[in-house]
Amino acid sequence: MFKTILPVAVALWLALAAIGAWNVVAFAVAALAAVGLGTYLLARAVTEPGQR
């Protein structure tokens, strides 16, 4: 599941960052999304059983 989520997350982050290049509000949303997604993925990697 993690191998599927990561490319999607990266593509979403890059798309939001591209929008944010000309829109400060969209860049702020992209930054918050990246932080939130990173926190979520880190928490799942630590707590999900059977990944080690």
C-alpha positions as CSV (number, residue, x, y, z in Angstrom):
1,M,0.0,0.0,0.0
2,F,2.8,2.4,0.9
3,K,4.5,1.9,-2.5
4,T,1.2,3.0,-4.2
5,I,0.6,6.0,-1.9
6,L,4.0,7.5,-2.2
7,P,4.0,8.3,-6.0
8,V,0.5,9.7,-5.8
9,A,1.5,11.9,-2.8
10,V,4.6,13.1,-4.7
11,A,2.6,13.9,-7.8
12,L,-0.1,15.7,-5.8
13,W,2.5,17.7,-3.9
14,L,4.3,18.7,-7.2
15,A,1.0,19.8,-8.7
16,L,0.1,21.9,-5.7
17,A,3.6,23.4,-5.6
18,A,3.4,24.3,-9.3
19,I,0.1,26.1,-8.6
20,G,1.7,27.7,-5.6
21,A,4.5,29.2,-7.8
22,W,2.0,31.9,-8.8
23,N,-0.5,31.7,-6.0
24,V,0.6,32.2,-2.3
25,V,-2.6,30.7,-0.9
26,A,-2.2,27.6,-3.0
27,F,1.4,27.3,-2.0
28,A,0.4,27.5,1.7
29,V,-2.2,24.8,1.1
30,A,0.5,22.7,-0.6
31,A,2.9,23.1,2.3
32,L,0.2,22.2,4.8
33,A,-0.8,19.2,2.7
34,A,2.9,18.1,2.4
35,V,3.3,18.4,6.2
36,G,0.1,16.6,6.9
37,L,0.8,13.8,4.4
38,G,4.3,13.4,5.7
39,T,3.1,13.1,9.3
40,Y,0.4,10.6,8.2
41,L,2.9,8.4,6.3
42,L,5.4,8.5,9.1
43,A,2.7,7.5,11.6
44,R,1.6,4.7,9.4
45,A,5.1,3.5,8.8
46,V,5.7,3.4,12.6
47,T,2.4,1.9,13.6
48,E,1.4,-0.4,10.8
49,P,2.2,-4.1,11.6
50,G,4.1,-6.3,9.2
51,Q,6.1,-3.6,7.4
52,R,9.5,-4.5,9.0
